[in-house]
Amino acid sequence: MKHSHLLPLAALALCATAVQADEVILKNGDKISGTVLSKSGSVLEIKTDYAEKVVIKWDAIETLNSSVPMTVTLKDKQELTGLAGSGQNGTMTVKSNGVYDSQPIPLTEVEEINKKFFSGSANFGGGLSGGNTERQNYHADAGIVVRGRDDKVTLGGQYNYGDNTNTVSKETTLNARNWQLYGTYAHYFTPKWYGYAHGLFTNDRLQDIQLRSAFGVGAGYQFFASEDLNLSLEAGPDYVNTNFYDFPFDCTANKNCNLGPISDESGIAGRWALNYDQFVWNRAVQLFHTHEGLVSDSVFIRSRTGFRVPIWNGIQFTNEIQVDYFSKPAPGKESVDTRYLFSIGYGW
């Protein structure tokens, strides 16, 4: 008799669990239950009992409903927060504060769901080797993006170091020591056009650059903006100041010890920048390419090209090629520096 009383309770518990789940109804009639994570670009992400994350094409969805409030951003930038309700003919509703339903909203007018306001990543890589010569090299980088309704702030930086030590003579030779910091504030006047203000700081001991600083404003155009695909182009004037070290690095080997201090440079420059990233192969790999150029009496270009592979719960592997070009290097220095980097990090 006791077991017969437990059966109805178990059935009620299962029904309650089913009711509490979000539900996505596809145009072919299939239903997917779970927790809606976000919608960005052309896909919606939902977490289910059988998969950490299921990616669904947005144009394959007929309607959806939720058991917890979500924030829906429309293409006209209007934001609605509440429970999502099912609609007909490719629409949905939002029950604000659990009181009333909105008018049916066409899914084609939904820009984002649960928009990410804060994202970023931190990565570290390095290598060690021993024998007649001990080698070590390290790389670290980090970046964050904070998004508002019409504003976006991007901050980041990186550090590289490498040296060789002769195990017999104990002499250490520096192979790399440089860092870069950057920041950009952007205000969107339309979904595509924005104005920006930015700053860039770089240091490279082997290039004899103590500090290169650049500040500027300009205009940008956002061709695509989503978690799947981002592409933007910027251009504007900058003020650039390049301070060199008073004495060249390793001047004996380069035979430039008697040249005296290198003259610093400053002036107005033109700037352009390109930022691109895109997930491919069902979000198994993210490709990226960024480059920034400053043109005055000299030309400075820094570019980053590579791919990221999400591994598990935000942990990611990154492989990239970095190329820095300076048309007027210090005496005895090369114009191009190239770095091949492998790193493990965390993205959120």
Summary of the structure (lengths in Angstrom):
residues: 348
radius of gyration: 26.6
end to end distance: 51.9
largest distance: 100.8
contacts: 1015
relative contact order: 0.09
helix: 9%
strand: 65%
